[in-house]
C-alpha cells in the first residue's frame, strides 16, 4: 500500500493535510488532518485514514502507523503549494500537546473572547452598553477539514480545474487560492455559493457570495452612530426578523437587516 500526502491549507494558526491510500493504482480511501504543524496534521490524517479503511481488528503482523508514515515519507513527499507562509507564533517555555484525532468538528474555540454581541446567553455587563455595538461572537471552529473536503467535491461536480477556481476566487475574495482564505466565514460562503452552482457554470459570470464580515461591520457602524445599546439592537432585530442574534440570519437576511438599520438611521434626528 502506498500513502500519499498533500498540503491542502496553511495559515498562521493551522495546517491541513490530505492523506490518500493507494494500492495497485486504486484509491482505497482518503482523510484530512489538521494541526499546528504539517507533520502533526499528516499524522492525524494518517491515523484517521487507517481507522477508516481498517475498521476491523488487525490480522497477524499488521503494518503499524509508524511504518506506514515512514513509507509515506519515502514514497511520496509532502507537496507544498507556493504560498507565503508566516511562522507560527509560540510563547517562550510553552509546550503544545497534540489533541486526539476526531472525526467530528471540535466546535467553538475553547477560550472565546467575550464580546458585546447580540447573543441572549451573554451575561450582563457593567460597562455602558451604548458604547458597545452588537458584534458577532466568535464561532469559528478549529477544524476546517470537512469544509475543505466539501469544496473539493463541489469543484469537481461543477467541472472546474485550478485555473477556473482561481478566476472565481479572485472575483469573489481577491485571492488566487482557497488556501489564502483565512476567515472561516469566507470559506463557508465560498462553499455555500458552490453548492448553488450548476455543472459547467462559468467562473467569470457565476454569482459571488456576499461578504458577511463587511455586512456585520456596516451594521455595527450604523448601530454605533444611532447610539443604540446591544439590548436595543437585539429588540429591533427580534421585532423585524424574529431572530435573537445576527448569527441566525442568512447573508440575504443580514443584508436586509442592514437596509432596515440604514432606513432607521436616515429617519433619526
C-alpha positions as a printed Julia matrix, in Angstrom:
269×3 Matrix{Float64}:
   0.0     0.0     0.0
   1.25    3.45   -0.91
   0.49    6.54    1.16
   0.37    9.99   -0.45
   0.27   13.27    1.46
  -0.67   16.71    0.13
  -0.75   20.06    1.92
  -4.26   21.5     1.41
  -4.32   24.6     3.61
  -1.92   26.56    5.76
  -2.07   29.8     7.7
  -0.52   31.18   10.87
  -2.76   29.0    13.05
  -3.23   25.68   11.29
  -2.09   23.28    8.6
  -4.44   20.85    6.86
  -3.03   17.81    5.05
  -4.82   15.28    2.82
  -3.72   11.66    3.16
  -4.55    9.09    0.46
  -4.02    5.32    0.47
  -3.37    3.63   -2.92
  -2.88    0.01   -3.86
  -2.37   -1.26   -7.41
  -3.26    2.22   -8.77
  -6.6     2.09   -6.94
  -7.6     4.66   -4.32
  -8.53    2.87   -1.1
  -9.55    5.98    0.8
  -8.55    9.46    1.92
  -8.73   11.58    5.05
  -7.8    15.06    6.21
  -5.76   16.02    9.25
  -5.49   19.41   10.93
  -2.86   20.64   13.4
  -0.45   23.5    14.05
   2.34   21.88   12.01
   2.26   19.92    8.78
   3.89   16.91   10.46
   1.23   16.7    13.16
  -1.54   17.27   10.62
  -0.11   14.49    8.43
  -0.05   12.07   11.36
  -3.63   12.93   12.34
  -4.81   12.38    8.79
  -2.92    9.1     8.63
  -4.45    7.85   11.89
  -7.92    8.83   10.71
  -7.39    7.11    7.35
  -6.18    3.9     9.0
  -9.3     3.75   11.17
 -11.47    4.39    8.13
 -10.05    1.73    5.81
  -9.25   -0.82    8.56
 -12.23   -0.73   10.96
 -11.8    -4.37   11.98
  -9.12   -5.62   14.39
  -5.83   -6.09   12.55
  -4.7    -9.55   11.49
  -1.34  -11.09   12.25
   1.73   -8.92   11.63
  -0.16   -5.74   10.78
   1.55   -2.71    9.37
   1.87   -0.04   12.08
   1.07    3.6    11.53
   4.73    4.38   12.22
   5.91    2.14    9.4
   3.21    3.48    7.1
   4.24    7.02    7.92
   7.84    6.11    7.15
   6.72    4.6     3.85
   4.79    7.77    3.06
   7.95    9.82    3.59
   9.92    7.5     1.32
   7.38    7.1    -1.46
   5.53   10.39   -1.7
   6.98   13.55   -0.13
   4.61   16.22    1.11
   3.7    18.62   -1.69
   3.67   22.26   -0.62
   1.9    24.8    -2.79
   3.78   28.11   -3.37
   2.41   30.33   -0.64
   3.83   32.9     1.71
   3.57   31.08    4.99
   4.07   33.07    8.16
   5.91   31.38   11.05
   3.76   30.07   13.85
   3.71   32.26   16.93
   4.76   30.43   20.06
   5.23   31.61   23.61
   8.62   31.02   25.31
   8.6    27.99   27.54
   5.13   26.93   26.42
   4.55   23.46   25.03
   1.64   22.38   22.88
   0.1    18.94   23.33
  -1.35   17.14   20.35
  -5.09   16.57   20.68
  -6.51   13.13   19.79
  -7.79   12.86   16.26
 -11.54   13.06   15.88
 -13.98   12.55   13.06
 -16.15   15.36   14.32
 -15.6    19.1    14.4
 -14.18   20.46   17.61
 -16.77   23.23   17.66
 -16.07   26.64   19.1
 -12.59   27.61   20.27
 -12.05   26.65   23.89
 -11.32   30.21   25.03
 -13.51   32.62   23.05
 -13.03   36.25   23.85
 -16.07   37.95   25.34
 -17.84   40.44   23.13
 -20.83   42.67   23.45
 -22.74   40.64   20.88
 -26.45   40.22   20.38
 -26.49   36.69   21.77
 -29.1    36.28   24.54
 -26.9    33.98   26.6
 -24.31   36.7    27.17
 -24.16   37.77   30.86
 -24.98   41.38   31.72
 -22.09   43.79   31.55
 -21.38   46.63   33.92
 -19.96   48.76   31.12
 -22.01   51.35   29.28
 -23.93   49.3    26.66
 -24.28   52.25   24.31
 -20.54   52.15   23.6
 -20.52   48.5    22.53
 -22.04   47.58   19.14
 -23.58   44.1    18.91
 -20.75   42.39   17.06
 -20.9    38.67   16.32
 -19.46   36.36   18.94
 -16.5    34.24   17.76
 -17.88   30.95   16.48
 -15.13   29.72   14.15
 -14.38   26.01   14.63
 -10.79   24.89   14.97
 -11.02   22.18   12.31
 -11.85   23.24    8.73
 -11.09   19.89    7.12
 -14.71   18.93    6.4
 -15.41   22.24    4.65
 -12.26   21.96    2.52
 -13.16   18.39    1.55
 -16.69   19.52    0.63
 -15.25   22.32   -1.53
 -13.15   19.75   -3.4
 -16.25   17.69   -4.17
 -18.26   20.72   -5.32
 -15.47   21.97   -7.58
 -15.27   18.52   -9.19
 -19.05   18.41   -9.58
 -19.1    21.78  -11.34
 -16.21   20.72  -13.56
 -13.69   23.38  -12.64
  -9.95   22.98  -12.72
  -7.49   25.02  -10.66
  -7.4    27.85  -13.2
 -11.17   28.3   -13.24
 -11.36   28.14   -9.48
  -8.64   30.8    -9.3
 -10.62   33.11  -11.6
 -13.69   32.83   -9.39
 -11.77   33.3    -6.14
 -10.13   36.45   -7.47
 -13.56   37.84   -8.35
 -15.17   36.9    -5.07
 -12.42   37.34   -2.48
  -9.43   38.93   -4.19
  -7.29   35.81   -3.69
  -5.98   33.37   -6.26
  -6.22   30.32   -4.0
  -8.67   28.99   -1.44
  -5.7    28.46    0.88
  -5.49   32.26    1.25
  -8.96   32.39    2.82
  -8.05   32.88    6.46
 -11.57   33.7     7.7
 -13.91   30.79    8.31
 -16.92   32.87    7.23
 -15.33   33.39    3.79
 -14.64   29.67    3.44
 -18.25   28.8     4.3
 -19.56   31.49    1.95
 -17.43   30.03   -0.86
 -18.78   26.53   -0.17
 -22.38   27.76    0.03
 -22.06   29.51   -3.33
 -20.51   26.45   -4.98
 -23.43   24.29   -3.86
 -25.84   26.62   -5.66
 -23.98   26.4    -8.98
 -24.92   24.1   -11.83
 -22.34   21.85  -13.53
 -20.44   23.78  -16.17
 -21.02   27.18  -14.56
 -18.68   29.89  -15.81
 -16.33   31.36  -13.18
 -16.46   34.71  -14.98
 -20.24   35.09  -14.62
 -21.18   32.95  -11.59
 -22.63   34.94   -8.71
 -20.22   35.74   -5.89
 -21.09   35.44   -2.19
 -21.87   38.4     0.0
 -19.03   39.38    2.3
 -20.59   38.59    5.66
 -17.81   40.27    7.59
 -18.37   43.51    5.7
 -22.12   43.35    6.38
 -21.51   42.88   10.09
 -19.1    45.81   10.2
 -21.58   48.04    8.37
 -24.33   47.09   10.8
 -22.08   47.77   13.79
 -21.22   51.22   12.46
 -24.87   52.21   11.96
 -25.85   50.92   15.41
 -22.98   52.88   16.93
 -23.97   56.02   15.03
 -27.55   55.82   16.33
 -26.26   55.33   19.87
 -28.16   52.08   20.39
 -27.28   49.66   23.15
 -26.94   45.94   22.5
 -30.38   45.41   24.05
 -31.97   47.99   21.74
 -30.39   46.43   18.67
 -31.47   42.95   19.76
 -35.06   44.11   20.32
 -35.1    45.72   16.88
 -33.76   42.52   15.29
 -36.34   40.37   17.06
 -39.2    42.7    16.13
 -38.29   42.96   12.45
 -36.91   39.49   11.65
 -37.83   37.34   14.65
 -34.23   36.44   15.49
 -32.27   36.77   18.71
 -28.86   37.09   17.08
 -27.44   38.02   13.7
 -25.74   34.64   13.71
 -29.17   33.15   13.0
 -29.56   35.2     9.79
 -28.57   34.14    6.32
 -26.44   36.5     4.24
 -29.53   37.81    2.46
 -31.34   38.39    5.75
 -28.3    40.12    7.17
 -28.24   42.48    4.21
 -31.97   43.1     4.72
 -31.32   43.9     8.38
 -28.65   46.43    7.36
 -31.12   48.09    4.99
 -33.59   48.4     7.87
 -30.89   49.96   10.03
 -29.99   52.38    7.26
 -33.63   53.42    6.87
 -33.93   53.97   10.62
 -30.67   55.94   10.61
 -31.92   58.26    7.87
 -35.1    58.94    9.85
 -33.26   59.64   13.1
 -32.77   63.35   14.02
